[in-house]
Amino acid sequence: MDIKAFKMDGLGNDFIIIDQRNGNIELSKDQIIKICNRNFIGCDQLIIIKKNRKVDAGLEFYNSDGSPSGACGNGTRCVADFLSKENNKKEITVWTSSGILKSNILGSNLVETEVGIPKTKWNEIPLSENLDTKNLNIKILSKNNTEHIGGTAVNVGNPHIVFFVKDIENFDLKKVGPEIENHKLFPEKCNVTLAKVINKNLIKVKVWERGSGLTKSCGTAACASAIAGNINGFVEKKTDIEFKLGKLSIFIDAKNSVHMKGSVSDIKNIEIKI
């Protein structure tokens, strides 16, 4: 089977996009895993574009382990840019299983997406027990076995935990990430972020993504980090989140809705033989 597809990324967070608006291709979980495997084509997430009569398109997200993902901020920004180039619209609205998302195309490969109002109640994350989501008192160990206890939980279409630490390089995220992703407190697993507050408008982060592992950047993790930072009084309502390859700008508006702005790559046509 030959599938025409596209490749895009947002700050290195890369996606394979399959447009199914003119014909449905049923992909099995094993096929999704194969497509996402870096020894085959490789990506952090696979995105399926579907027809939707009410909005510009419907989106389905799949992690590299084949599991569905409720939200993907960078992926939404990439698809919004893709759809904008197709229909010449500057505002793109898409359906996701986490809700309707609106994006503004700002030109020069810059896209802003409104992610919506974050959830912070324990049963909305969700957690397996009623705890204070501002500080879950979860213990993580640094590379030299120093204990750090904390963790702020936020749901921005998917569950996140953010640990504010003195130095994000002091922790082995390949070890900490899967331990916390699969922690008994998170029945739906979670994304794990190590965050260092630089100043009131800048946080440096490293992210372990649920179902995908280490990632160069993650849009929803950027939103979760900004929200968690604001809840804890570390940053203002407007803050930049810095990844290895660049920054995403996050803004929490008067309605407590979160907006994410950043660059997207050019669109690359690819063909998948599966």
HELIX and SHEET records of a PDB file:
HELIX    1   1 LYS A   29  CYS A   36  1                                   8    
HELIX    2   2 GLY A   73  ASN A   87  1                                  15    
HELIX    3   3 ILE A  168  ASN A  170  5                                   3    
HELIX    4   4 LEU A  173  GLU A  181  1                                   9    
HELIX    5   5 GLY A  219  ILE A  231  1                                  13    
SHEET    1   A 6 PRO A  68  SER A  69  0                                        
SHEET    2   A 6 ALA A  57  ASN A  63 -1                                        
SHEET    3   A 6 GLN A  45  LYS A  50 -1                                        
SHEET    4   A 6 ASN A  13  ASP A  19  1                                        
SHEET    5   A 6 ASP A   2  GLY A  10 -1                                        
SHEET    6   A 6 LYS A 268  LYS A 273 -1                                        
SHEET    1   B12 PRO A  68  SER A  69  0                                        
SHEET    2   B12 ALA A  57  ASN A  63 -1                                        
SHEET    3   B12 GLU A  91  THR A  96  1                                        
SHEET    4   B12 GLY A  99  GLY A 107 -1                                        
SHEET    5   B12 LEU A 110  GLY A 116 -1                                        
SHEET    6   B12 VAL A 258  SER A 263 -1                                        
SHEET    7   B12 GLY A 246  ILE A 252 -1                                        
SHEET    8   B12 LYS A 238  PHE A 243 -1                                        
SHEET    9   B12 LEU A 202  GLU A 209  1                                        
SHEET   10   B12 ASN A 191  ASN A 199 -1                                        
SHEET   11   B12 PRO A 159  PHE A 164  1                                        
SHEET   12   B12 THR A 152  ASN A 155 -1                                        
SHEET    1   C10 PRO A  68  SER A  69  0                                        
SHEET    2   C10 ALA A  57  ASN A  63 -1                                        
SHEET    3   C10 GLU A  91  THR A  96  1                                        
SHEET    4   C10 GLY A  99  GLY A 107 -1                                        
SHEET    5   C10 LEU A 110  GLY A 116 -1                                        
SHEET    6   C10 VAL A 258  SER A 263 -1                                        
SHEET    7   C10 GLY A 246  ILE A 252 -1                                        
SHEET    8   C10 LYS A 238  PHE A 243 -1                                        
SHEET    9   C10 LEU A 202  GLU A 209  1                                        
SHEET   10   C10 GLY A 213  THR A 215 -1                                        
SHEET    1   D 2 ILE A 138  LEU A 141  0                                        
SHEET    2   D 2 GLU A 147  GLY A 150 -1                                        
END                                                                             
